[in-house]
Amino acid sequence: MTEILEVAKENLIKKGFLDMEVDPSLDLVAEIEKLKKEKNAIILAHYYQDSDIQDVADYIGDSLGLSQQAAKTDAEVIVFAGVHFMAETAKMLSPNKKVLLPDLKAGCSLADSCPPHLFRKFKEKYPDHVVVSYINCTAELKTLTDICCTSSNAVHVINSIPKEKGIIFAPDRNLGAYLIKKTGRDLVLWNGTCMVHEIFSNEKITKLQIRNPKAKLIAHPECESHILDKADFIGSTSGLLKYTIESEFDEFIVATESGIIHQMALASPNKTFIAAPPNDEKCACNECPYMRLNTMEKLYLTMKYGQPEIILPQWIIDQGVSSIDRMLEISAKAGL
């Protein structure tokens, strides 16, 4: 998969798209809206994108919502403002549509932590186990997966599997450990993590709680257990957003990628949201560096020129899409 992305990137460089400069006087919002109509395109954006990209998107959501939108859209072109595993998922669900990603380097540390060739050997140790993979994984890993899940539907997916069946869960060990507590199932965990959700400082969060005694700590289940143990609420990105909207409380410490705070503030302008601090004071480590590679300029260029395009081998689509379809079926039955 990496080779495919590198070849595509080299082709783009030869064509000059990645080196193009955008006229700073250009009204990018107006141009992007015009291109959407001209090309019958839809922009799907993750909550972790920059706020200006969120504002121009047709749909903003977490991995489950984005997958559902990709599966049902009538648009001819899907422009994915996210990371490459998300765009790959969209291509698998809509193989006849053109799927674009503004920056091919927008990867994922969690997906990278589970190389398919190593996971294949790991899987061979447990031949009778059902493989459940968090959707934050490569398209090739999905070919080795029985059912995908997101943090929104993971409990439902685990509970759908007969209790006598063993389960391998990949690639996130923190989400896996959380699911063991929530479901009581004995999962075999792959040892992968998300760099953003592992960086939060327990000590600094504790100090924030002392200084803001009315603030509720809300956390994504990809966080480490010592963060989850002290959280007032644990949920998916969309679950965290919903909680802040419906909650009677007015102050929140948010332990997930800070991009979601834009939507929280829009939905609840009179409430206060504090990004949970990272261990490293020298970097904005609660911002995903891969998500932030996408910019309005790159979004405009990718729509104008129809590149970079996500191209997947047919065998990956054929062998991997069933794991996503199964996830969507379980989600629909659960009313998610």
C-alpha positions in Angstrom: 0.0 0.0 0.0 2.8 2.4 0.8 4.3 1.7 -2.6 1.0 2.6 -4.3 0.9 5.9 -2.4 4.5 6.7 -3.3 4.0 6.1 -7.0 0.9 8.3 -7.0 2.8 11.0 -5.2 5.7 10.8 -7.7 3.2 11.2 -10.5 1.7 14.2 -8.9 5.1 15.8 -8.4 5.9 15.3 -12.1 2.6 17.0 -13.0 3.4 19.9 -10.7 0.3 19.9 -8.6 2.0 19.6 -5.3 4.3 22.5 -6.0 1.6 24.9 -7.2 1.0 28.1 -5.3 -2.5 29.4 -4.9 -3.2 33.1 -5.5 -3.6 34.5 -2.0 -6.3 36.9 -3.2 -8.5 33.9 -4.3 -11.7 33.4 -2.3 -11.1 29.7 -1.6 -14.5 29.1 0.0 -16.3 30.5 -3.1 -14.0 28.6 -5.5 -14.5 25.3 -3.6 -18.3 25.7 -3.6 -18.2 26.4 -7.3 -16.1 23.3 -8.0 -18.4 21.1 -5.9 -21.3 22.0 -8.3 -19.2 21.7 -11.4 -17.8 18.3 -10.6 -20.8 16.9 -8.6 -18.5 16.5 -5.7 -19.0 16.1 -1.9 -16.5 17.0 0.8 -16.4 14.6 3.8 -14.4 16.0 6.7 -13.4 14.5 9.9 -13.9 16.4 13.2 -10.1 16.6 13.5 -9.6 18.8 10.5 -8.9 22.5 10.7 -11.9 24.6 11.4 -11.9 26.3 8.0 -12.1 22.9 6.3 -14.9 21.8 8.6 -16.8 24.9 7.7 -16.7 24.2 3.9 -17.5 20.5 4.2 -20.8 18.9 3.2 -20.6 16.5 6.0 -18.5 16.5 9.2 -18.3 13.4 11.4 -16.3 10.6 13.0 -15.2 7.4 11.3 -18.6 5.7 11.5 -20.6 8.7 10.2 -18.1 9.3 7.4 -18.3 5.6 6.3 -22.0 5.8 6.2 -22.0 8.9 4.1 -19.4 7.5 1.7 -21.6 4.4 1.2 -24.8 6.3 0.4 -23.7 9.4 -1.5 -24.9 10.1 -5.0 -22.0 12.4 -5.7 -19.6 11.4 -8.5 -16.5 12.6 -6.6 -15.8 12.1 -2.9 -13.2 14.6 -1.6 -12.0 13.2 1.7 -10.6 15.8 4.2 -9.1 13.3 6.6 -6.4 10.7 6.5 -5.6 8.0 3.9 -7.3 5.1 5.7 -10.5 7.0 5.6 -10.2 7.8 1.9 -9.4 4.1 1.3 -12.5 3.1 3.2 -14.6 5.4 1.0 -13.0 3.9 -2.1 -13.8 0.4 -0.9 -17.4 1.4 -0.3 -17.8 3.3 -3.5 -15.3 1.7 -6.0 -16.9 3.3 -9.0 -16.6 6.8 -7.7 -13.5 9.0 -7.8 -12.1 9.5 -4.3 -9.6 12.3 -3.7 -7.3 13.1 -0.7 -5.8 16.6 -0.5 -2.5 15.3 0.8 -1.3 11.7 0.3 1.1 12.1 3.2 -1.9 12.4 5.6 -1.4 9.0 7.2 -2.1 7.6 10.6 0.2 6.5 13.4 -2.3 3.9 14.6 -2.7 2.4 11.1 1.1 2.4 10.7 1.5 0.5 14.0 -0.1 -2.6 12.4 1.8 -3.7 9.3 -0.4 -6.3 7.4 2.5 -8.8 6.9 3.2 -8.9 10.6 -0.4 -9.1 11.5 -0.9 -12.0 9.2 1.6 -14.0 11.2 0.0 -12.9 14.5 -3.4 -14.0 13.2 -2.1 -17.5 12.3 -1.5 -18.1 16.1 -5.2 -17.9 16.7 -6.8 -19.7 13.7 -10.3 -20.0 15.3 -10.6 -16.4 16.4 -12.8 -13.8 14.8 -10.7 -10.7 13.8 -12.2 -7.3 14.7 -10.2 -4.4 13.5 -10.7 -0.7 14.4 -11.4 1.1 11.2 -8.2 3.1 11.8 -6.2 0.6 9.8 -5.0 0.1 6.2 -7.1 -1.2 3.4 -4.9 -4.3 3.3 -5.4 -5.0 7.0 -9.1 -5.0 6.3 -8.6 -8.0 4.0 -7.4 -9.9 7.1 -10.4 -8.7 9.1 -13.8 -10.3 9.7 -15.6 -7.2 11.1 -14.4 -3.6 11.3 -15.6 -1.3 14.1 -15.3 2.3 15.1 -15.3 3.7 18.6 -19.0 4.5 18.1 -20.1 0.9 17.5 -17.2 -1.2 18.9 -19.2 -2.5 21.9 -22.1 -3.5 19.6 -19.6 -5.3 17.2 -18.0 -7.3 20.1 -21.4 -8.2 21.5 -22.6 -9.5 18.1 -20.0 -12.3 18.2 -21.0 -15.5 19.9 -19.5 -15.8 23.4 -17.8 -19.1 22.7 -15.7 -17.5 19.9 -12.3 -16.0 20.6 -11.6 -12.5 19.3 -8.5 -10.8 18.1 -8.7 -7.0 18.3 -6.5 -4.8 16.3 -4.7 -2.4 16.1 -5.4 -0.2 19.2 -4.5 -1.7 22.5 -6.1 1.1 24.5 -9.5 0.8 22.8 -9.2 -3.0 23.1 -8.5 -2.7 26.9 -11.5 -0.4 27.2 -13.7 -3.0 25.3 -12.6 -5.8 27.6 -13.9 -3.8 30.6 -17.1 -2.8 28.8 -18.0 -6.2 27.4 -16.3 -8.7 29.7 -14.8 -10.5 26.7 -11.3 -11.8 26.7 -9.8 -10.1 23.7 -6.4 -10.9 22.2 -4.9 -7.4 21.6 -2.5 -6.2 18.9 0.0 -3.8 20.5 -0.8 -0.6 18.5 -1.6 3.0 19.6 -2.5 6.4 18.4 0.3 9.0 19.0 -2.2 11.8 19.8 -4.2 9.9 22.4 -1.1 8.5 24.1 0.4 11.9 24.7 -1.9 13.4 27.3 -0.3 14.3 30.6 -2.1 12.8 33.6 -0.3 15.3 35.9 -1.3 18.4 33.9 -4.9 17.2 33.5 -5.1 16.7 37.3 -3.8 20.3 37.8 -6.5 21.5 35.3 -9.2 19.7 37.2 -8.0 21.4 40.5 -8.0 24.8 38.8 -11.4 24.1 37.1 -13.4 22.1 39.7 -16.6 22.4 37.8 -15.1 21.1 34.5 -16.0 17.5 33.5 -13.2 15.4 31.9 -14.4 13.8 28.7 -12.1 11.3 26.9 -11.9 9.2 23.8 -11.4 5.4 24.4 -8.1 5.5 22.5 -6.6 7.3 25.5 -4.5 5.4 28.0 -6.3 3.7 30.9 -5.1 6.1 33.6 -6.8 8.9 31.7 -10.0 6.9 31.1 -10.1 5.9 34.8 -10.5 9.5 35.9 -12.8 10.6 33.1 -16.4 11.6 33.8 -17.5 10.5 30.4 -15.9 8.2 27.7 -17.1 8.2 24.1 -16.4 8.4 20.4 -15.7 11.7 18.9 -19.3 12.1 18.0 -20.3 10.8 21.4 -18.2 13.4 23.1 -19.8 16.1 21.0 -23.3 14.9 21.8 -22.5 14.7 25.5 -21.4 18.3 25.6 -24.5 19.4 23.8 -26.9 17.5 26.1 -25.0 17.9 29.3 -26.2 20.2 32.1 -22.6 21.1 32.8 -20.9 24.1 31.3 -17.2 23.3 31.4 -15.3 20.5 29.9 -11.7 19.2 29.6 -11.5 17.5 26.3 -9.1 14.5 26.0 -9.0 13.8 22.3 -7.7 15.6 19.2 -8.5 19.3 19.7 -10.2 19.8 16.3 -13.5 18.6 17.8 -13.6 21.7 20.0 -14.6 23.8 17.0 -17.9 21.8 16.6 -18.4 21.8 20.4 -18.1 25.6 20.5 -20.4 26.1 17.6 -23.0 23.8 19.1 -22.7 25.2 22.6 -21.3 28.8 22.4 -22.0 29.6 26.0 -20.0 26.6 27.3 -16.2 26.4 28.0 -14.0 23.8 26.4 -10.4 23.2 27.4 -8.1 21.0 25.4 -6.4 18.4 27.5 -2.6 19.2 27.7 0.1 17.0 26.3 3.3 15.9 28.1 5.4 18.0 25.7 5.1 21.7 26.1 7.0 22.4 22.9 4.5 21.0 20.5 0.7 21.0 19.9 0.7 17.3 20.4 -3.0 17.1 21.0 -3.3 18.0 17.3 -2.8 15.1 14.8 0.0 16.2 12.5 -1.4 14.0 9.8 -4.9 15.4 9.9 -3.4 18.9 9.8 -1.5 18.3 6.5 -4.7 19.0 4.7 -5.3 22.7 4.1 -7.8 24.9 2.2 -5.2 25.5 -0.5 -4.7 21.7 -1.0 -8.4 21.1 -0.9 -8.9 23.6 -3.7 -6.1 22.2 -5.8 -7.3 18.6 -5.4 -10.8 19.5 -6.5 -9.6 21.7 -9.4 -7.2 19.0 -10.9 -8.9 15.8 -9.6 -5.7 14.6 -7.9 -4.4 13.0 -5.8 -6.8 10.1 -6.4 -7.0 7.0 -4.2 -6.4 3.9 -6.4 -6.7 0.5 -4.8 -6.0 -3.0 -6.3 -9.3 -4.8 -7.1 -8.3 -7.7 -4.8 -8.1 -5.4 -1.8 -11.5 -4.0 -2.5 -13.0 -7.5 -3.1 -11.4 -9.1 0.0 -11.7 -6.1 2.4 -15.1 -4.5 1.8 -17.1 -7.3 3.5 -15.5 -6.3 6.9 -16.8 -2.8 6.5 -20.2 -3.9 5.2 -20.6 -6.2 8.2 -19.8 -3.2 10.5 -22.4 -1.1 8.8 -25.0 -3.9 9.1 -24.4 -4.2 12.9 -24.6 -0.4 13.3 -27.9 -0.2 11.4 -29.4 -3.0 13.6 -28.2 -1.1 16.7 -29.8 2.1 15.4 -26.5 3.9 15.2 
